[in-house]
Amino acid sequence: MTSSHDMRAWYVPVEVVLLRRWIVAAFLVNVLLLTVDYLRADSQLLMLGIFSCVLFASLRASLPEVNNQLRRNVSLVLSAALLGIAVYRFMVSEPTVFNIWIHCWTLIPSGLSLLWLSGVPVTVWTSRKLSDSAIEYGLMRNVSVSKRYHSISTHITLLHFVAITVIPLIWIIDIAFSEGNALGGQIGDSFTTDHFTKILNGDSFWTWFVNSLIVSIGTALLGLFIAIPAGYAFSRYKFTGRNASMFSFLLVQMFPGIIILVPYFLVMKTLGLLNSHLGLILAYCVTALPLCVWMLKGFFDTIPRELEEAAELDGCNQFQVFTKVVLPLSTPAIAVTALFSFLAAWNEFLLALTFNTSNDMYTLPVGLASLISSTGQAWGDFAAASLLVSLPVALLFLFFQKFLIDGLSAGGVKG
């Protein structure tokens, strides 16, 4: 049985346990946010931010222990001071979404600290020796309450990750639909579709779009034409140099593309493939082929050989087994491989910039870069074109969503 001494040693109010973690997180975030005040060149807010960090560190060090009311009182004073600084910073700052988010990292931790440390569980825990029944009740309360607090903290963390992902997209959308070509400004202060009209009515965008479409589809089809039989051969047959070839595929992926840029250019120039769709398709296939072969080999390994043997017993030759049994089962993996090849070619910039010098042969990434001139940046046009370029990719992901889930999970290691 558990002794009274052990129970007293175990019991700490869940509020104190959570504050020990959350105050550290708030301290680290506020230290990072000092760079914002520094970049704004606001000496007053910078000093208040530094003072807040010092108070957070002091609060973490002075959090109460059992039967120690003095530390609880010190923590309450520090929490009240932090809350006062947070309210003052909030009042003197502009009420933008970003500023409100910054101040919440001081307001909420200091407010929770003041609320929890002045609550009954912490007050009783620090002021007097608890009975065994009170400790048992406190332990049971910790179990029930900690689940709710853990859920809240998890959702807050996930919301921050979502915000980090979504806010840049919202910013781009706002610039695309705002008047003028300014990079800053308030979100939602104006609305216009002039940037989209300008991009869509121009001949250059549609030329770049067609070039990207031809190159991306050609890369996906040619890559699949080579990668499917190659992946099947590596999966099913044992031959001399098999392991060395697979290792070489991985070795090629270790080197950045810029290393082979000059040899690429010389080969394409010798073959007369500069400023051509075929040149880019061949270059992209060489780059994407190792990954495609590895992905398809991993999927072919999961297909039971017994299915092929049964087809052979029914009179199918090797080609019929491959086309009528293996390929239909491999549809998810082929779709995923095709999608990755398409996206790699759709988003590639360096090779397209090097191999194409004519505006009529630009792909979308190179064309978008040409919108940024040395005299001025048309950020509104650039943002609108970026959204239009991203739209086909988003539609492809929605269309291939089922294949993505099936294909990525099927190629994994089975237990």
VOPAGU-2260 file (C-alpha; in pm, 1 decimal, decimal comma):
REM VOPAGU-2260
SITE   aa  ch    i         X         Y         Z
SITE  MET   A    0       0,0       0,0       0,0
SITE  THR   A    1     100,3     360,3     -61,5
SITE  SER   A    2     220,5     543,1     250,8
SITE  SER   A    3     112,6     892,8     348,6
SITE  HIS   A    4     467,6    1018,0     296,9
SITE  ASP   A    5     475,0     890,7     -61,5
SITE  MET   A    6     138,3    1050,0    -136,2
SITE  ARG   A    7     255,4    1387,8      -7,8
SITE  ALA   A    8     570,9    1360,0    -216,8
SITE  TRP   A    9     370,4    1278,7    -528,7
SITE  TYR   A   10      99,6    1538,6    -496,2
SITE  VAL   A   11     151,6    1871,5    -670,7
SITE  PRO   A   12    -152,8    2066,5    -792,6
SITE  VAL   A   13    -189,4    2029,2   -1165,2
SITE  GLU   A   14    -191,3    2409,0   -1201,2
SITE  VAL   A   15     164,1    2429,5   -1065,9
SITE  VAL   A   16     279,8    2144,2   -1289,8
SITE  LEU   A   17     139,9    2315,5   -1599,8
SITE  LEU   A   18     279,9    2655,5   -1503,9
SITE  ARG   A   19     627,8    2504,3   -1478,7
SITE  ARG   A   20     601,0    2406,7   -1846,4
SITE  TRP   A   21     398,1    2690,8   -1991,6
SITE  ILE   A   22     604,4    2969,8   -1833,8
SITE  VAL   A   23     916,7    2824,2   -1992,8
SITE  ALA   A   24     739,1    2821,5   -2330,5
SITE  ALA   A   25     616,9    3179,6   -2279,6
SITE  PHE   A   26     968,3    3289,3   -2182,7
SITE  LEU   A   27    1122,6    3137,7   -2496,4
SITE  VAL   A   28     857,8    3288,8   -2724,3
SITE  ASN   A   29     899,2    3633,5   -2567,3
SITE  VAL   A   30    1274,7    3612,3   -2612,7
SITE  LEU   A   31    1220,7    3541,4   -2982,9
SITE  LEU   A   32     967,9    3824,2   -3010,1
SITE  LEU   A   33    1228,7    4070,7   -2882,6
SITE  THR   A   34    1362,6    4069,3   -3239,0
SITE  VAL   A   35    1032,4    4220,5   -3357,4
SITE  ASP   A   36    1064,6    4513,3   -3116,6
SITE  TYR   A   37    1429,7    4552,1   -3218,5
SITE  LEU   A   38    1345,7    4561,7   -3589,6
SITE  ARG   A   39    1071,9    4817,1   -3521,4
SITE  ALA   A   40    1333,9    5036,9   -3349,1
SITE  ASP   A   41    1093,1    5095,1   -3060,4
SITE  SER   A   42    1318,2    5132,2   -2758,3
SITE  GLN   A   43    1030,3    5157,4   -2509,0
SITE  LEU   A   44     862,9    4832,6   -2616,8
SITE  LEU   A   45    1203,0    4665,6   -2641,3
SITE  MET   A   46    1286,7    4752,6   -2280,4
SITE  LEU   A   47     943,6    4636,3   -2165,1
SITE  GLY   A   48     993,7    4312,1   -2355,3
SITE  ILE   A   49    1332,0    4253,2   -2191,2
SITE  PHE   A   50    1181,2    4329,7   -1849,4
SITE  SER   A   51     898,4    4082,2   -1923,3
SITE  CYS   A   52    1151,1    3809,9   -2005,6
SITE  VAL   A   53    1333,2    3875,9   -1677,9
SITE  LEU   A   54    1004,8    3855,4   -1486,8
SITE  PHE   A   55     911,3    3529,2   -1662,2
SITE  ALA   A   56    1246,5    3376,8   -1564,4
SITE  SER   A   57    1201,2    3498,4   -1205,9
SITE  LEU   A   58     845,5    3363,8   -1196,1
SITE  ARG   A   59     958,2    3022,2   -1312,2
SITE  ALA   A   60    1228,4    3014,0   -1044,2
SITE  SER   A   61     989,8    3126,5    -768,2
SITE  LEU   A   62     694,6    2896,5    -838,2
SITE  PRO   A   63     562,5    2765,0    -505,3
SITE  GLU   A   64     658,3    2440,9    -336,0
SITE  VAL   A   65     464,4    2244,2     -77,4
SITE  ASN   A   66     412,9    2429,2     255,4
SITE  ASN   A   67     593,6    2737,4     122,3
SITE  GLN   A   68     353,6    3029,3     121,4
SITE  LEU   A   69     628,6    3288,3      79,7
SITE  ARG   A   70     719,1    3161,1    -268,4
SITE  ARG   A   71     352,8    3163,8    -363,6
SITE  ASN   A   72     324,2    3529,0    -257,2
SITE  VAL   A   73     636,0    3620,9    -454,8
SITE  SER   A   74     495,3    3441,1    -759,3
SITE  LEU   A   75     168,0    3632,0    -724,6
SITE  VAL   A   76     353,0    3966,0    -717,8
SITE  LEU   A   77     558,1    3872,3   -1025,3
SITE  SER   A   78     243,4    3755,7   -1208,8
SITE  ALA   A   79      64,9    4082,1   -1128,9
SITE  ALA   A   80     365,8    4282,5   -1251,9
SITE  LEU   A   81     374,9    4080,8   -1575,0
SITE  LEU   A   82       3,7    4131,0   -1628,1
SITE  GLY   A   83      39,1    4506,4   -1576,3
SITE  ILE   A   84     323,1    4528,3   -1830,9
SITE  ALA   A   85     124,7    4321,2   -2079,4
SITE  VAL   A   86    -181,4    4547,4   -2045,0
SITE  TYR   A   87      32,1    4860,4   -2085,5
SITE  ARG   A   88     205,7    4723,8   -2397,1
SITE  PHE   A   89    -131,0    4630,4   -2540,9
SITE  MET   A   90    -268,9    4982,6   -2483,7
SITE  VAL   A   91      26,0    5168,0   -2642,5
SITE  SER   A   92      52,6    4938,3   -2948,6
SITE  GLU   A   93    -150,2    4948,3   -3267,6
SITE  PRO   A   94    -443,6    4700,5   -3250,2
SITE  THR   A   95    -328,0    4480,7   -3538,2
SITE  VAL   A   96    -374,1    4104,6   -3546,4
SITE  PHE   A   97      -0,8    4046,3   -3518,8
SITE  ASN   A   98      38,5    4280,8   -3221,2
SITE  ILE   A   99    -255,7    4117,2   -3043,0
SITE  TRP   A  100     -95,4    3776,4   -3094,8
SITE  ILE   A  101     235,8    3905,1   -2956,3
SITE  HIS   A  102      76,0    4050,9   -2644,4
SITE  CYS   A  103    -124,3    3732,7   -2582,2
SITE  TRP   A  104     203,5    3555,1   -2507,6
SITE  THR   A  105     239,0    3782,7   -2204,2
SITE  LEU   A  106    -125,4    3847,0   -2116,9
SITE  ILE   A  107    -245,7    3486,7   -2108,7
SITE  PRO   A  108      47,9    3327,3   -1916,9
SITE  SER   A  109      55,3    3606,0   -1657,5
SITE  GLY   A  110    -324,4    3602,2   -1621,1
SITE  LEU   A  111    -336,0    3223,6   -1581,4
SITE  SER   A  112     -51,6    3234,4   -1333,5
SITE  LEU   A  113    -228,9    3497,2   -1124,6
SITE  LEU   A  114    -558,6    3305,7   -1142,2
SITE  TRP   A  115    -420,1    2961,0   -1062,3
SITE  LEU   A  116    -177,1    3065,8    -790,5
SITE  SER   A  117    -455,6    3248,7    -608,2
SITE  GLY   A  118    -692,2    2951,9    -641,6
SITE  VAL   A  119    -795,1    2721,4    -360,7
SITE  PRO   A  120    -585,9    2411,0    -454,4
SITE  VAL   A  121    -254,6    2600,0    -463,5
SITE  THR   A  122    -342,9    2814,9    -161,6
SITE  VAL   A  123    -423,6    2512,4      53,5
SITE  TRP   A  124    -121,6    2317,5     -77,7
SITE  THR   A  125     121,3    2594,0      21,7
SITE  SER   A  126     -38,7    2709,6     346,6
SITE  ARG   A  127     -83,6    2395,3     556,9
SITE  LYS   A  128     -15,7    2025,5     584,2
SITE  LEU   A  129    -279,2    1825,3     399,6
SITE  SER   A  130    -456,7    1520,4     533,7
SITE  ASP   A  131    -444,4    1186,1     353,5
SITE  SER   A  132    -801,1    1225,2     228,9
SITE  ALA   A  133    -725,9    1573,3      92,8
SITE  ILE   A  134    -420,2    1440,7     -90,4
SITE  GLU   A  135    -621,5    1154,2    -240,6
SITE  TYR   A  136    -883,8    1401,2    -357,5
SITE  GLY   A  137    -611,1    1624,4    -504,6
SITE  LEU   A  138    -455,0    1333,9    -693,9
SITE  MET   A  139    -790,4    1232,1    -839,5
SITE  ARG   A  140    -859,2    1594,9    -931,9
SITE  ASN   A  141    -522,5    1615,9   -1107,9
SITE  VAL   A  142    -611,4    1316,4   -1324,1
SITE  SER   A  143    -948,6    1457,9   -1431,1
SITE  VAL   A  144    -841,0    1819,7   -1477,4
SITE  SER   A  145    -508,4    1749,4   -1649,5
SITE  LYS   A  146    -685,7    1581,8   -1943,1
SITE  ARG   A  147    -880,5    1898,8   -2014,4
SITE  TYR   A  148    -575,3    2123,2   -1979,1
SITE  HIS   A  149    -368,6    1889,4   -2195,6
SITE  SER   A  150    -635,0    1904,1   -2466,8
SITE  ILE   A  151    -639,4    2284,6   -2452,4
SITE  SER   A  152    -259,9    2312,2   -2474,1
SITE  THR   A  153    -250,2    2067,1   -2765,2
SITE  HIS   A  154    -509,5    2266,4   -2957,6
SITE  ILE   A  155    -323,8    2592,5   -2890,2
SITE  THR   A  156      -1,0    2440,8   -3021,1
SITE  LEU   A  157    -172,3    2304,8   -3332,7
SITE  LEU   A  158    -341,8    2640,4   -3394,9
SITE  HIS   A  159      -2,2    2809,1   -3395,7
SITE  PHE   A  160     129,9    2563,3   -3652,6
SITE  VAL   A  161    -181,7    2618,9   -3863,7
SITE  ALA   A  162    -135,0    2995,5   -3835,4
SITE  ILE   A  163     229,5    2968,6   -3943,2
SITE  THR   A  164     108,9    2784,9   -4253,8
SITE  VAL   A  165    -202,3    2989,4   -4332,4
SITE  ILE   A  166     -92,1    3347,5   -4256,4
SITE  PRO   A  167     156,6    3373,3   -4548,2
SITE  LEU   A  168    -116,4    3245,0   -4781,1
SITE  ILE   A  169    -365,3    3500,9   -4645,8
SITE  TRP   A  170    -104,0    3772,5   -4694,3
SITE  ILE   A  171     -48,6    3673,5   -5058,8
SITE  ILE   A  172    -424,1    3661,8   -5123,6
SITE  ASP   A  173    -465,4    4006,0   -4967,4
SITE  ILE   A  174    -187,3    4154,4   -5182,7
SITE  ALA   A  175    -339,1    3995,8   -5494,5
SITE  PHE   A  176    -680,2    4150,7   -5426,6
SITE  SER   A  177    -553,4    4489,1   -5299,4
SITE  GLU   A  178    -516,0    4802,8   -5506,3
SITE  GLY   A  179    -167,9    4905,5   -5609,5
SITE  ASN   A  180     147,5    4700,5   -5579,4
SITE  ALA   A  181     243,9    4765,2   -5217,8
SITE  LEU   A  182     384,5    4477,7   -5015,4
SITE  GLY   A  183     250,0    4599,9   -4680,7
SITE  GLY   A  184     -74,3    4757,9   -4567,3
SITE  GLN   A  185    -368,6    4642,5   -4361,8
SITE  ILE   A  186    -534,6    4313,0   -4451,8
SITE  GLY   A  187    -870,9    4370,8   -4619,4
SITE  ASP   A  188    -833,2    4749,1   -4655,1
SITE  SER   A  189    -925,4    4736,9   -5027,3
SITE  PHE   A  190   -1051,0    4496,1   -5292,2
SITE  THR   A  191    -989,7    4474,0   -5664,8
SITE  THR   A  192    -946,1    4208,4   -5933,3
SITE  ASP   A  193    -733,7    4429,7   -6158,8
SITE  HIS   A  194    -420,0    4224,0   -6099,2
SITE  PHE   A  195    -589,7    3901,7   -6209,7
SITE  THR   A  196    -740,3    4076,2   -6512,0
SITE  LYS   A  197    -399,5    4210,6   -6612,2
SITE  ILE   A  198    -233,2    3869,4   -6580,4
SITE  LEU   A  199    -508,6    3671,1   -6754,1
SITE  ASN   A  200    -544,0    3919,5   -7039,8
SITE  GLY   A  201    -173,1    3914,7   -7111,5
SITE  ASP   A  202     -31,6    3679,1   -7374,1
SITE  SER   A  203     283,1    3596,8   -7176,0
SITE  PHE   A  204     106,0    3419,3   -6890,3
SITE  TRP   A  205     -77,8    3178,3   -7117,7
SITE  THR   A  206     242,6    3109,8   -7312,1
SITE  TRP   A  207     423,0    3026,5   -6988,3
SITE  PHE   A  208     127,2    2818,4   -6872,8
SITE  VAL   A  209     122,3    2607,5   -7191,5
SITE  ASN   A  210     500,2    2557,9   -7174,9
SITE  SER   A  211     480,7    2440,0   -6814,2
SITE  LEU   A  212     189,9    2210,2   -6896,0
SITE  ILE   A  213     370,8    2050,1   -7190,7
SITE  VAL   A  214     694,7    2003,3   -6998,6
SITE  SER   A  215     527,6    1873,2   -6680,5
SITE  ILE   A  216     298,1    1624,8   -6855,8
SITE  GLY   A  217     582,7    1511,6   -7080,9
SITE  THR   A  218     811,1    1460,4   -6779,3
SITE  ALA   A  219     546,1    1259,3   -6594,4
SITE  LEU   A  220     467,6    1035,9   -6892,6
SITE  LEU   A  221     827,2     974,0   -6998,4
SITE  GLY   A  222     932,1     919,2   -6637,9
SITE  LEU   A  223     658,6     661,2   -6584,4
SITE  PHE   A  224     741,1     489,7   -6914,9
SITE  ILE   A  225    1095,5     431,4   -6791,5
SITE  ALA   A  226    1039,2     399,0   -6414,5
SITE  ILE   A  227     758,9     138,2   -6421,8
SITE  PRO   A  228     953,7    -139,5   -6597,7
SITE  ALA   A  229    1273,7     -39,5   -6415,9
SITE  GLY   A  230    1107,3     -52,9   -6073,4
SITE  TYR   A  231     945,8    -387,3   -6155,9
SITE  ALA   A  232    1277,2    -531,2   -6272,6
SITE  PHE   A  233    1457,0    -420,7   -5955,2
SITE  SER   A  234    1173,2    -565,9   -5745,7
SITE  ARG   A  235    1132,4    -905,6   -5911,6
SITE  TYR   A  236    1462,2   -1004,1   -6076,9
SITE  LYS   A  237    1808,7   -1079,6   -5943,7
SITE  PHE   A  238    2082,6    -971,8   -6183,8
SITE  THR   A  239    2443,7    -862,6   -6178,2
SITE  GLY   A  240    2484,0    -503,5   -6064,1
SITE  ARG   A  241    2135,8    -481,2   -5913,0
SITE  ASN   A  242    2247,3    -357,6   -5571,3
SITE  ALA   A  243    2510,6    -129,1   -5720,1
SITE  SER   A  244    2251,1      26,6   -5949,7
SITE  MET   A  245    2009,2      90,6   -5664,0
SITE  PHE   A  246    2291,0     243,8   -5461,5
SITE  SER   A  247    2384,7     467,2   -5753,7
SITE  PHE   A  248    2026,2     594,3   -5768,2
SITE  LEU   A  249    2054,5     702,1   -5405,5
SITE  LEU   A  250    2401,1     845,6   -5465,0
SITE  VAL   A  251    2274,6    1069,1   -5743,9
SITE  GLN   A  252    2012,0    1218,5   -5511,2
SITE  MET   A  253    2281,8    1329,8   -5267,0
SITE  PHE   A  254    2426,3    1592,3   -5501,2
SITE  PRO   A  255    2249,6    1924,4   -5564,9
SITE  GLY   A  256    2137,8    1995,6   -5918,3
SITE  ILE   A  257    2361,4    2300,9   -5953,2
SITE  ILE   A  258    2669,9    2075,3   -5957,7
SITE  ILE   A  259    2565,3    1915,4   -6286,9
SITE  LEU   A  260    2419,4    2235,0   -6432,2
SITE  VAL   A  261    2719,1    2314,3   -6654,4
SITE  PRO   A  262    2749,1    1958,0   -6797,9
SITE  TYR   A  263    2372,0    1961,6   -6855,3
SITE  PHE   A  264    2399,2    2287,5   -7045,8
SITE  LEU   A  265    2690,3    2168,5   -7261,4
SITE  VAL   A  266    2510,7    1844,6   -7351,7
SITE  MET   A  267    2188,2    2026,2   -7440,5
SITE  LYS   A  268    2378,9    2282,1   -7646,1
SITE  THR   A  269    2563,5    2007,1   -7835,3
SITE  LEU   A  270    2235,8    1825,9   -7907,2
SITE  GLY   A  271    2062,0    2148,0   -8010,7
SITE  LEU   A  272    1797,9    2113,9   -7737,7
SITE  LEU   A  273    1824,0    2460,5   -7583,4
SITE  ASN   A  274    1500,2    2662,4   -7595,3
SITE  SER   A  275    1297,3    2346,6   -7654,0
SITE  HIS   A  276    1038,4    2147,2   -7463,3
SITE  LEU   A  277    1220,2    1819,6   -7528,7
SITE  GLY   A  278    1539,8    1946,0   -7369,1
SITE  LEU   A  279    1363,1    2033,3   -7044,9
SITE  ILE   A  280    1166,0    1706,2   -7043,8
SITE  LEU   A  281    1485,3    1500,8   -7078,4
SITE  ALA   A  282    1663,3    1702,7   -6808,9
SITE  TYR   A  283    1373,3    1671,2   -6564,8
SITE  CYS   A  284    1338,3    1297,7   -6630,2
SITE  VAL   A  285    1703,8    1239,1   -6551,2
SITE  THR   A  286    1660,3    1428,8   -6224,6
SITE  ALA   A  287    1333,8    1265,4   -6115,8
SITE  LEU   A  288    1394,5     910,2   -6241,7
SITE  PRO   A  289    1585,7     775,4   -5935,1
SITE  LEU   A  290    1307,2     878,5   -5696,8
SITE  CYS   A  291    1039,3     736,7   -5928,0
SITE  VAL   A  292    1217,3     401,8   -5954,5
SITE  TRP   A  293    1260,0     376,1   -5578,9
SITE  MET   A  294     895,2     461,9   -5510,2
SITE  LEU   A  295     763,2     209,6   -5760,0
SITE  LYS   A  296    1006,0     -62,6   -5648,0
SITE  GLY   A  297     885,8     -16,3   -5289,5
SITE  PHE   A  298     527,0     -67,4   -5402,0
SITE  PHE   A  299     600,1    -363,8   -5629,1
SITE  ASP   A  300     769,8    -533,6   -5331,5
SITE  THR   A  301     436,5    -530,5   -5146,0
SITE  ILE   A  302     247,5    -714,6   -5421,3
SITE  PRO   A  303     240,1   -1089,1   -5336,4
SITE  ARG   A  304     429,3   -1301,5   -5584,3
SITE  GLU   A  305     159,6   -1567,6   -5545,0
SITE  LEU   A  306     -75,6   -1355,3   -5756,7
SITE  GLU   A  307     170,5   -1360,6   -6046,4
SITE  GLU   A  308     231,8   -1731,1   -6005,8
SITE  ALA   A  309    -143,1   -1798,0   -6014,9
SITE  ALA   A  310    -174,0   -1594,9   -6334,1
SITE  GLU   A  311     109,1   -1793,7   -6492,3
SITE  LEU   A  312     -66,6   -2118,6   -6400,3
SITE  ASP   A  313    -375,1   -1986,2   -6580,6
SITE  GLY   A  314    -168,2   -1951,7   -6896,4
SITE  CYS   A  315     -52,6   -1587,7   -6887,7
SITE  ASN   A  316     293,9   -1506,1   -7013,5
SITE  GLN   A  317     522,0   -1262,3   -6830,4
SITE  PHE   A  318     400,8    -958,5   -7024,0
SITE  GLN   A  319      35,1   -1044,9   -6958,6
SITE  VAL   A  320     106,8   -1095,5   -6589,5
SITE  PHE   A  321     264,6    -752,8   -6575,2
SITE  THR   A  322      -8,5    -571,5   -6768,6
SITE  LYS   A  323    -316,7    -755,8   -6637,1
SITE  VAL   A  324    -218,9    -823,7   -6274,7
SITE  VAL   A  325      63,4    -600,4   -6156,9
SITE  LEU   A  326     -26,2    -272,2   -6328,2
SITE  PRO   A  327    -392,9    -262,4   -6214,8
SITE  LEU   A  328    -283,0    -325,1   -5856,3
SITE  SER   A  329     -18,6     -54,5   -5887,1
SITE  THR   A  330    -254,3     227,0   -5986,4
SITE  PRO   A  331    -218,3     419,3   -5655,1
SITE  ALA   A  332     163,2     408,4   -5666,7
SITE  ILE   A  333     170,4     506,8   -6033,9
SITE  ALA   A  334     -63,2     799,7   -5963,5
SITE  VAL   A  335     155,2     921,5   -5676,0
SITE  THR   A  336     472,6     886,9   -5882,1
SITE  ALA   A  337     315,1    1072,5   -6173,4
SITE  LEU   A  338     198,0    1350,0   -5941,8
SITE  PHE   A  339     542,0    1393,7   -5785,9
SITE  SER   A  340     707,0    1400,4   -6128,5
SITE  PHE   A  341     452,7    1653,9   -6252,7
SITE  LEU   A  342     500,9    1882,0   -5950,5
SITE  ALA   A  343     880,1    1860,3   -5970,0
SITE  ALA   A  344     870,7    1980,0   -6330,9
SITE  TRP   A  345     593,9    2235,8   -6263,8
SITE  ASN   A  346     788,2    2408,1   -5985,2
SITE  GLU   A  347    1144,2    2375,1   -6118,4
SITE  PHE   A  348    1324,1    2704,0   -6180,2
SITE  LEU   A  349    1700,4    2668,1   -6222,1
SITE  LEU   A  350    1715,9    2435,9   -6524,0
SITE  ALA   A  351    1432,0    2619,9   -6698,1
SITE  LEU   A  352    1612,3    2950,3   -6649,1
SITE  THR   A  353    1941,5    2808,3   -6779,6
SITE  PHE   A  354    1811,5    2618,9   -7083,0
SITE  ASN   A  355    1559,0    2879,1   -7202,0
SITE  THR   A  356    1661,4    3228,4   -7306,0
SITE  SER   A  357    1352,0    3315,8   -7507,9
SITE  ASN   A  358    1041,6    3461,0   -7342,0
SITE  ASP   A  359     827,8    3235,3   -7561,9
SITE  MET   A  360     986,9    2927,3   -7401,1
SITE  TYR   A  361     969,0    3042,2   -7037,5
SITE  THR   A  362     791,4    2817,3   -6791,6
SITE  LEU   A  363     574,9    2963,6   -6514,7
SITE  PRO   A  364     845,9    2986,9   -6242,7
SITE  VAL   A  365    1082,8    3169,0   -6478,7
SITE  GLY   A  366     800,1    3386,9   -6608,2
SITE  LEU   A  367     700,9    3486,4   -6254,8
SITE  ALA   A  368    1059,9    3579,1   -6177,3
SITE  SER   A  369    1062,8    3806,6   -6481,9
SITE  LEU   A  370     782,4    4011,3   -6323,4
SITE  ILE   A  371    1033,4    4133,4   -6064,6
SITE  SER   A  372    1236,1    4406,0   -6232,2
SITE  SER   A  373    1528,9    4613,0   -6108,9
SITE  THR   A  374    1325,9    4934,3   -6119,6
SITE  GLY   A  375    1028,1    4821,7   -5914,2
SITE  GLN   A  376     834,9    4519,5   -5799,0
SITE  ALA   A  377     474,4    4472,3   -5909,5
SITE  TRP   A  378     383,6    4276,0   -5598,3
SITE  GLY   A  379      12,5    4275,0   -5673,0
SITE  ASP   A  380      63,9    4123,9   -6017,4
SITE  PHE   A  381     319,8    3881,7   -5878,0
SITE  ALA   A  382      82,5    3764,5   -5601,7
SITE  ALA   A  383    -206,9    3720,1   -5844,8
SITE  ALA   A  384       9,4    3518,6   -6083,3
SITE  SER   A  385     137,1    3305,1   -5793,0
SITE  LEU   A  386    -218,4    3215,0   -5692,5
SITE  LEU   A  387    -307,7    3126,6   -6050,1
SITE  VAL   A  388       0,7    2906,0   -6076,1
SITE  SER   A  389     -85,4    2728,0   -5750,2
SITE  LEU   A  390    -445,8    2658,9   -5850,3
SITE  PRO   A  391    -374,4    2360,7   -6083,3
SITE  VAL   A  392    -151,0    2206,1   -5816,7
SITE  ALA   A  393    -425,1    2234,8   -5554,0
SITE  LEU   A  394    -678,9    2079,7   -5791,7
SITE  LEU   A  395    -442,3    1792,3   -5866,9
SITE  PHE   A  396    -396,6    1719,8   -5497,7
SITE  LEU   A  397    -772,3    1716,2   -5446,8
SITE  PHE   A  398    -823,3    1486,8   -5744,4
SITE  PHE   A  399    -542,7    1246,4   -5647,5
SITE  GLN   A  400    -612,3    1256,7   -5273,3
SITE  LYS   A  401    -735,3     897,6   -5256,4
SITE  PHE   A  402    -441,7     771,4   -5461,7
SITE  LEU   A  403    -199,0     969,6   -5245,4
SITE  ILE   A  404    -319,4     804,7   -4925,7
SITE  ASP   A  405    -326,9     455,4   -5075,6
SITE  GLY   A  406       1,6     489,1   -5259,9
SITE  LEU   A  407     206,3     641,4   -4978,8
SITE  SER   A  408      80,4     391,5   -4720,1
SITE  ALA   A  409     116,0      87,5   -4945,8
SITE  GLY   A  410     485,0     148,1   -5007,6
SITE  GLY   A  411     566,8     148,5   -4636,6
SITE  VAL   A  412     731,2    -124,0   -4436,9
SITE  LYS   A  413     489,5    -391,1   -4323,2
SITE  GLY   A  414     516,4    -538,2   -3973,5
